[in-house]
Every structure is written in structure tokens, then in C-alpha cells.
Amino acid sequence: MIEDARRLSEDTLIETDLAIIGAGAAGITIARELAGTDMRICLLESGGLEFEQDTQNLYDGENGGRWYFPLDTCRLRYFGGSTNHWGGWCRPLTPIDFEARDWVPYSGWPITRADLDPYYERAQTVTETGPFRYDATAFWEEQTGAKMLPLSLGLITTTFFQYSPPTRFGTRYRKDIEQATNVRALLHATVTEIETSETGAEVTGLRVATLGGPSFRVRAHRYILATGAIENPRLLLQSNRTQPAGVGNTHDLVGRFFMEHPHVPGVAGMVTSRPEAFNAAYTQHLSLADSIVHAALIPTDALLRRERLQQAVFTIGVMGVYTAENLAGEAPADQQRARDIFNLQRDLDPPRTTDHPPAGYNDWPPAGALGANCTFGCACEQAPNPDSRVTLSDERDALGLPRARLDWRLSEADKLSLNRIVRAVADEFGAQGLGRVRPALSDDGNWPEQTIGGYHHMGTTRMADSPELGVVDANCKVHGVANLYIAGSSVFTTGGASNPTLTIVALALRLADHLRTRSS
Ligand SMILES: Cc1cc2nc3c(=O)[nH]c(=O)nc-3n(C[C@H](O)[C@H](O)[C@H](O)COP(=O)(O)OP(=O)(O)OC[C@H]3O[C@@H](n4cnc5c(N)ncnc54)[C@H](O)[C@@H]3O)c2cc1C
């Protein structure tokens, strides 16, 4: 059932078993999983079914660290949350991403990739992606009928992204929520405070407001906070009536360890005279019978361990194709260098004939292509850093609540790690004669100005066994608070280099299972 909270009477008290705050990828997944059970669920969503500027303005905030997207544009505040504009790129975290790595400060999840695997498999269905086979090169070679890159130095390897259509959780799963008799979804219902007992050991209720309408309260046996990794700490920190430092913040960890996936556009360039070696999966989204895939490159675990590096992922974008026609005649000055490199490489390593990609996947390379000028896109792991954080601003929103203030920080070590892996790609491609790669990063620890995030907010209520190292435990329950759970990427202990939503959905499915099997 979906209702508009603006029609409730002032001071209504809603009593329920489970209150879920936020109807995005995480909140909707949990509500759907528990639909049809005997649990009464109240799903509280700040927005309506469509975008509304007044509600979106509640997301406005301050940026105090390195440049970041305005906080009201890098997420969406209505039913379905940020999946209303996500790109659909999916990839699980890899097993090493969960490990405690002594060279990555604060690394080490209290769960392993194997613990999440069954939930990742189910998350494929929720995100409408294909088989749970991300690093299975042989499988995708069979599916695409195309050979992946020959890589033999043990430095980098091929991995695969899959694309969700992208699933807009709000529209795709709205009917499920409407038809679930045990789920009461309230729209335009902004949770303004999580109330706790005097000791802070238990949540006793939620204060909820509507813009220009009634305020009311929700009392539940258990609560899940699922408002995204900037808003989750904001709501915990602003709920300071009985706990001056905020709910679940005994150890001053709420809001700390904000992580992103630094993206450096044009992190390297490449000229290749072997366009046929890069089958269509590397250069575009390849549509197969039940999935859309895109091949990418990641460092091997051996390289990460040996050289004590952090995770990264690279995609290849084609900037231009060399044909006999465009190689003839004068080239514009800015293309002359790429052309010289192309000619040099062609002389060293003449194009070979190939029988792949086969018919059906023949849009790459285009007819007559003798080579290509490419650029690499990248996303990489930043090590958890307590000083990279979300705090409360002095500014207030239309409901009188302190806005979020983000201070995103990256370290020199993060940059040097990425730099080394870019060079590993260059080494491997050079050794295989695949292309001349020109790394674009400087050798120092300075991040280039064009470094941006990927709209991936993570880490601000991190998971750890010890309350001194994390806000939630391995079951996503807030340490020291008996009945409060957190869903979403704020619980990520480390961020790897994989887009977060598949992992958010997997963790949400796991949390739903946990709540189903435990009555308290
Ligand atoms: C432009 C863009 C592209 C992206 N592309 C990708 C991609 O390709 N792959 C990928 O994996 N990820 C991508 N993401 C990230 C992805 O959208 C998020 O990881 C995902 O939506 C997070 O899910 P969530 O449920 O934790 O939060 P959200 O989806 O943000 O949902 C949070 C919900 O909580 C509600 N809410 C907030 N505050 C309150 C409150 N106080 N009371 C009640 N309700 C509240 C909001 O209205 C919202 O509906 C992208 C994001 C953006 C912005």
C-alpha cells in the first residue's frame, strides 16, 4: 500500500514491527523481500513518486574538502532514490576487497566475499542483470564468441561489468509495494529525528515531518536507516536530543571514512595498430541474449599483494579510428603525434589477420580500420581515511534541520597506487604488442584537477566487529543500539573499485534474511 503522509492528521502515531527509512535501492529491496510475511512494515520516503524541487532541496549541502558535485545533484530524493538516475553499471567487490590488507589502513570487512556470494546471485535478479559470472573470462568468451586480450605478465587481467537496464527501483517495483498488504509506504514523509532511550541503547521512535503538512511519529520494534551514505550519518548526527554526539556515535565514527571511487578522465591514452585484438566487449556495451556486458581491466591480486596497491578498474574508449584514407595527407598538428606513434607501432608490429569477433559482433573494428586512438577511463579505490567525512553544516534546510557538510579527502598514497597500476597496464600492453599506452598521470602524489567521484558515496557508518572501528556489526546492526540497522553503502568497510549498487542490494537481501529469521 502506498499513501501520501500529507493526508495524515497532525500527531498521528503509527505502530509497526519494522520501520524502513528511505525507499531507494536498499529500502525497496528490503520491503519487497519482507512483503507477504507477517511483519508489519512502514516504509518512510521523503519524496513523492516523481521529482519535486522542494523535496530535492532538502538534499542541498556544503562541500568543504576537495571539489565534489553539489550535494543536491549527486543523488535524487523521491521514491526509488538515486536509482532514478543511476547508470546501471554493476560489478561485485572482489574477494581481496574484503580482506584485511596490512598496507591499506582500516581495511578488512568482518564478512568475506563468500558470505555475500549467495546474495550477489539474488541481486542479479533484482538489478535485472545476467549470470553471476564477472571474472569468468572463458564463460564470456563462449557467450560472445570472441577472444579476450592475451595478457601474460600477471600484472592485469580482464574483468566484466554487467549493465542493469538500468532498473529504476521506484517504477519497476512500485506495484510490488502497492500490492503488499503488510507494507505501508508513506510518501512525503521525511524522518527528522531518531529518538532513543536515555542511554541510547534502544531506538524508541521516529519523528517524521512533511513539507507544509502534518508531523507525526512512528514507533517500531526495529528500524532500518536506508537514506544513502551522506544522509545516513546526517540523520544519526542530527538525532542528538539524548545522545549529544548523535545516535550510534559513542566512538566518534559516524560520518567519518567517507569514500568515493576517484575517476580520472583520460588517465592514459593508447594508439593501437591491432584494433581487432580488442573485441567489441572492450569497446562498447555488448548485448547478449540475457545480459549486457563490457570488458574492463583490473590489477591481478598478485600485483596488488606484491606491490601493496589498492584496487582499480579501467575501461577503454575509442576516440578515433585510423583508415587508409585518414592516414593519407596532412594531419592536424594535434593528431600528428598519435599518427606517428601509430605508424611506429604498425612497423614494429604489423596488423594480423583474425577470425574474431565473429559475425554478429562485427561492429568493432569498423570496416577498413587499421588502428585506433583510445583513451582509458578509470575508477580506483581510496583507502579509508577518518578525516574524509560528513559532518553537520551550520546551514539549515526548510524543515529546520542542519544540512550535510562533506569534506572529501584523497591521499598521496591513493594516487601513487593508481599511478603504478596505470603503468602496469602500459607494461602489459607493450609486452603483448597490443598498443602504445601513454600514462597521463604525474609521478608525484598530486591528484590531477580533473579527478572526480563516481556518485558512489561509501563508508560513513562502516562495518567492523569492534565498536571502536565501526558503526555497524557484521549484521548491519548499529553497535550498542539494540534495534537499529543500516542498509546501503555507508556500511562499506572499504570500497574496492566496483560500482556500489549491486553490493548494496546484496547486503539488503542479506539484512532482510537476517530480520526474517530473528524476531528481535
Ligand atoms: C548520476 C548517478 C549515476 C549512478 N550510476 C551508478 C552505476 O552505474 N552503478 C552503480 O552501482 N551505482 C550508480 N550510482 C549510485 C546509485 O544510484 C546508488 O548507489 C544507489 O541508488 C544507493 O541506494 P540507496 O538505497 O542506498 O540510496 P538511494 O537510492 O539514494 O535512496 C535513498 C532514499 O532515501 C530517501 N530519504 C533521504 N532522506 C530521507 C529522510 N530523512 N526520510 C525519509 N526518506 C529519506 C531518499 O528520498 C531516497 O529515496 C549512480 C548515482 C548517480 C547519482
The ligand as an SDF file (V2000), in Angstrom:
LIG
                    3D

 53 58  0  0  0  0  0  0  0  0999 V2000
   24.1930   10.0620  -11.7420 C   0  0  0  0  0  0  0  0  0  0  0  0
   24.3880    8.7830  -10.9580 C   0  0  0  0  0  0  0  0  0  0  0  0
   24.7820    7.6300  -11.6370 C   0  0  0  0  0  0  0  0  0  0  0  0
   24.9960    6.4430  -10.9170 C   0  0  0  0  0  0  0  0  0  0  0  0
   25.3840    5.3190  -11.5980 N   0  0  0  0  0  0  0  0  0  0  0  0
   25.6070    4.1820  -10.9220 C   0  0  0  0  0  0  0  0  0  0  0  0
   26.0020    2.9960  -11.6200 C   0  0  0  0  0  0  0  0  0  0  0  0
   26.1150    2.9720  -12.8520 O   0  0  0  0  0  0  0  0  0  0  0  0
   26.2340    1.8770  -10.8790 N   0  0  0  0  0  0  0  0  0  0  0  0
   26.0920    1.8620   -9.5240 C   0  0  0  0  0  0  0  0  0  0  0  0
   26.3310    0.8100   -8.9090 O   0  0  0  0  0  0  0  0  0  0  0  0
   25.6960    2.9650   -8.8470 N   0  0  0  0  0  0  0  0  0  0  0  0
   25.4530    4.1120   -9.5210 C   0  0  0  0  0  0  0  0  0  0  0  0
   25.0380    5.2290   -8.8380 N   0  0  0  0  0  0  0  0  0  0  0  0
   24.8500    5.1380   -7.3800 C   0  0  0  0  0  0  0  0  0  0  0  0
   23.4800    4.5450   -7.0420 C   0  0  0  0  0  0  0  0  0  0  0  0
   22.4560    5.3550   -7.5400 O   0  0  0  0  0  0  0  0  0  0  0  0
   23.3980    4.4050   -5.5260 C   0  0  0  0  0  0  0  0  0  0  0  0
   24.4510    3.5550   -5.1100 O   0  0  0  0  0  0  0  0  0  0  0  0
   22.0960    3.7970   -5.0200 C   0  0  0  0  0  0  0  0  0  0  0  0
   20.9690    4.4370   -5.5350 O   0  0  0  0  0  0  0  0  0  0  0  0
   22.0920    3.9070   -3.4910 C   0  0  0  0  0  0  0  0  0  0  0  0
   20.9690    3.2230   -2.9890 O   0  0  0  0  0  0  0  0  0  0  0  0
   20.3990    3.5880   -1.5380 P   0  0  0  0  0  0  0  0  0  0  0  0
   19.1000    2.8700   -1.4070 O   0  0  0  0  0  0  0  0  0  0  0  0
   21.4390    3.3750   -0.5240 O   0  0  0  0  0  0  0  0  0  0  0  0
   20.1500    5.1730   -1.5960 O   0  0  0  0  0  0  0  0  0  0  0  0
   19.1920    5.9950   -2.5510 P   0  0  0  0  0  0  0  0  0  0  0  0
   18.9050    5.2630   -3.7960 O   0  0  0  0  0  0  0  0  0  0  0  0
   19.8060    7.3340   -2.6930 O   0  0  0  0  0  0  0  0  0  0  0  0
   17.8280    6.1060   -1.7300 O   0  0  0  0  0  0  0  0  0  0  0  0
   17.7110    6.8220   -0.5240 C   0  0  0  0  0  0  0  0  0  0  0  0
   16.2490    7.1920   -0.3330 C   0  0  0  0  0  0  0  0  0  0  0  0
   16.0940    7.7500    0.9560 O   0  0  0  0  0  0  0  0  0  0  0  0
   15.1900    8.8620    0.8890 C   0  0  0  0  0  0  0  0  0  0  0  0
   15.4760    9.7310    2.0200 N   0  0  0  0  0  0  0  0  0  0  0  0
   16.5740   10.5020    2.2170 C   0  0  0  0  0  0  0  0  0  0  0  0
   16.4860   11.1240    3.4050 N   0  0  0  0  0  0  0  0  0  0  0  0
   15.3240   10.7440    3.9780 C   0  0  0  0  0  0  0  0  0  0  0  0
   14.7050   11.0300    5.2060 C   0  0  0  0  0  0  0  0  0  0  0  0
   15.2620   11.8520    6.1120 N   0  0  0  0  0  0  0  0  0  0  0  0
   13.4890   10.4740    5.4680 N   0  0  0  0  0  0  0  0  0  0  0  0
   12.9000    9.6360    4.5850 C   0  0  0  0  0  0  0  0  0  0  0  0
   13.4740    9.3180    3.3910 N   0  0  0  0  0  0  0  0  0  0  0  0
   14.6720    9.8610    3.1050 C   0  0  0  0  0  0  0  0  0  0  0  0
   15.5030    9.4750   -0.4590 C   0  0  0  0  0  0  0  0  0  0  0  0
   14.4310   10.2510   -0.9240 O   0  0  0  0  0  0  0  0  0  0  0  0
   15.7590    8.2370   -1.3220 C   0  0  0  0  0  0  0  0  0  0  0  0
   14.5920    7.7790   -1.9480 O   0  0  0  0  0  0  0  0  0  0  0  0
   24.8050    6.4220   -9.5190 C   0  0  0  0  0  0  0  0  0  0  0  0
   24.3870    7.5780   -8.8550 C   0  0  0  0  0  0  0  0  0  0  0  0
   24.1820    8.7510   -9.5590 C   0  0  0  0  0  0  0  0  0  0  0  0
   23.7590    9.9730   -8.8200 C   0  0  0  0  0  0  0  0  0  0  0  0
  1  2  1  0
  2  3  1  0
  2 52  2  0
  3  4  2  0
  4  5  1  0
  4 50  1  0
  5  6  2  0
  6  7  1  0
  6 13  1  0
  7  8  2  0
  7  9  1  0
  9 10  1  0
 10 11  2  0
 10 12  1  0
 12 13  2  0
 13 14  1  0
 14 15  1  0
 14 50  1  0
 15 16  1  0
 16 17  1  0
 16 18  1  0
 18 19  1  0
 18 20  1  0
 20 21  1  0
 20 22  1  0
 22 23  1  0
 23 24  1  0
 24 25  2  0
 24 26  1  0
 24 27  1  0
 27 28  1  0
 28 29  2  0
 28 30  1  0
 28 31  1  0
 31 32  1  0
 32 33  1  0
 33 34  1  0
 33 48  1  0
 34 35  1  0
 35 36  1  0
 35 46  1  0
 36 37  1  0
 36 45  1  0
 37 38  2  0
 38 39  1  0
 39 40  1  0
 39 45  2  0
 40 41  1  0
 40 42  2  0
 42 43  1  0
 43 44  2  0
 44 45  1  0
 46 47  1  0
 46 48  1  0
 48 49  1  0
 50 51  2  0
 51 52  1  0
 52 53  1  0
M  END
$$$$
